[in-house]
Amino acid sequence: MPRIAGVNIPDDKQLNISLTYIYGIGRSLADEILEKAGVDGDIKAKEATKEDLSKIRKIIEKDYKVEGELRRERRENVDRLKRIDCYRGRRHKKGLPVRGQRTRTNSRTVRGNVRRTAGSGRKAAPQAK
């Protein structure tokens, strides 16, 4: 398995798809990186030469924030919002939707899948024999 940016990318997938296993790289960015490196994205990752992989590594390290650096930056941004106690920061602290979604319904995933309806906690009826 080739290792790029600290991530083992899968051998059996095309190079442009296997680059998306790196946090911070999606399909369009993977295509852009491969174009800069001058590497064909349709070949399998195991068929790529060491020179191709080193070109890709250099481009990613030089031009893009990925993996740990990107995760750290995102966490710092959220921590800053919490620290300055703005509305979005308070929503993050409470674990509620941040971007204006309604909470009366449809926020179960953010609230931890809590169901507060009348029949949700009811025990099953006893089975007749």
C-alpha positions as CSV (number, residue, x, y, z in Angstrom):
1,M,0.0,0.0,0.0
2,P,1.4,3.4,-0.9
3,R,1.6,5.8,2.0
4,I,0.9,9.5,1.4
5,A,0.5,12.1,4.1
6,G,0.6,9.5,6.8
7,V,-2.3,7.5,5.2
8,N,-2.1,4.1,3.6
9,I,-4.1,4.5,0.3
10,P,-5.8,1.4,-1.1
11,D,-3.9,-0.5,-3.9
12,D,-6.9,-1.8,-5.8
13,K,-8.6,1.5,-6.5
14,Q,-7.8,4.2,-9.1
15,L,-5.3,6.8,-8.0
16,N,-7.8,9.7,-8.1
17,I,-10.2,7.7,-5.9
18,S,-7.6,6.4,-3.5
19,L,-6.3,9.9,-2.8
20,T,-9.7,10.8,-1.4
21,Y,-8.9,8.5,1.6
22,I,-6.7,11.3,2.8
23,Y,-8.7,13.7,5.1
24,G,-9.1,17.0,3.3
25,I,-8.8,15.7,-0.2
26,G,-12.0,15.1,-2.2
27,R,-12.6,14.2,-5.8
28,S,-12.0,17.6,-7.4
29,L,-8.9,18.3,-5.3
30,A,-7.5,14.8,-6.1
31,D,-7.9,15.4,-9.8
32,E,-6.2,18.8,-9.4
33,I,-3.2,17.3,-7.6
34,L,-2.8,14.6,-10.2
35,E,-2.9,17.2,-13.0
36,K,-0.2,19.3,-11.3
37,A,1.9,16.2,-10.8
38,G,1.4,15.1,-14.4
39,V,0.2,11.6,-13.3
40,D,-2.7,9.7,-14.9
41,G,-5.5,9.3,-12.3
42,D,-7.0,6.3,-14.1
43,I,-4.2,3.9,-13.2
44,K,-4.4,1.7,-10.0
45,A,-2.5,2.9,-7.0
46,K,-0.3,-0.2,-7.0
47,E,0.7,0.5,-10.6
48,A,2.0,4.0,-9.8
49,T,5.8,4.4,-9.8
50,K,7.8,5.7,-6.9
51,E,8.5,8.9,-8.9
52,D,4.8,9.5,-9.4
53,L,4.1,9.0,-5.7
54,S,6.9,11.2,-4.6
55,K,5.6,14.0,-7.0
56,I,2.1,13.7,-5.4
57,R,3.6,13.7,-1.9
58,K,5.6,16.9,-2.6
59,I,2.6,18.7,-4.0
60,I,0.4,17.8,-1.1
61,E,3.0,18.7,1.5
62,K,3.8,22.0,-0.2
63,D,0.3,23.3,-1.2
64,Y,-2.4,21.8,0.9
65,K,-3.4,21.3,4.5
66,V,-4.4,17.7,5.1
67,E,-4.9,15.2,7.9
68,G,-3.6,16.3,11.3
69,E,-2.9,19.9,10.4
70,L,-6.4,20.4,8.9
71,R,-8.1,18.7,11.8
72,R,-6.2,20.8,14.3
73,E,-7.1,24.0,12.4
74,R,-10.8,23.1,12.4
75,R,-10.7,22.2,16.1
76,E,-9.0,25.6,16.9
77,N,-11.7,27.4,14.9
78,V,-14.5,25.8,16.9
79,D,-12.6,26.4,20.2
80,R,-12.2,30.1,19.3
81,L,-16.0,30.3,18.7
82,K,-16.6,28.7,22.1
83,R,-14.0,31.0,23.8
84,I,-15.5,34.3,22.5
85,D,-18.9,33.0,23.5
86,C,-20.7,33.9,20.2
87,Y,-24.0,32.3,19.2
88,R,-22.3,29.6,17.1
89,G,-19.9,28.8,19.9
90,R,-22.8,28.4,22.4
91,R,-24.5,26.0,20.0
92,H,-21.3,24.0,19.7
93,K,-21.0,23.8,23.5
94,K,-24.6,22.6,23.8
95,G,-24.3,20.1,21.0
96,L,-27.1,21.6,19.0
97,P,-27.3,22.5,15.3
98,V,-25.1,25.5,14.5
99,R,-26.2,26.6,11.0
100,G,-29.8,27.6,11.6
101,Q,-31.5,24.2,11.3
102,R,-34.7,23.7,13.2
103,T,-34.6,21.7,16.4
104,R,-38.2,21.0,17.1
105,T,-37.9,18.1,14.7
106,N,-35.1,16.7,12.5
107,S,-32.1,17.3,14.8
108,R,-31.9,13.8,16.2
109,T,-28.4,13.1,14.9
110,V,-26.9,16.2,16.6
111,R,-28.8,15.6,19.8
112,G,-27.8,11.9,20.0
113,N,-30.9,10.3,18.5
114,V,-33.2,11.2,21.4
115,R,-36.8,10.5,20.8
116,R,-39.2,12.4,23.0
117,T,-42.5,11.4,21.6
118,A,-45.4,9.7,23.5
119,G,-44.9,6.2,22.3
120,S,-41.2,6.0,22.0
121,G,-40.4,4.7,25.5
122,R,-43.4,2.3,25.7
123,K,-42.7,-1.3,26.5
124,A,-43.8,-3.9,24.0
125,A,-47.3,-5.4,24.6
126,P,-47.2,-8.9,26.1
127,Q,-47.6,-11.7,23.5
128,A,-50.7,-13.9,23.6
129,K,-49.9,-17.7,23.9
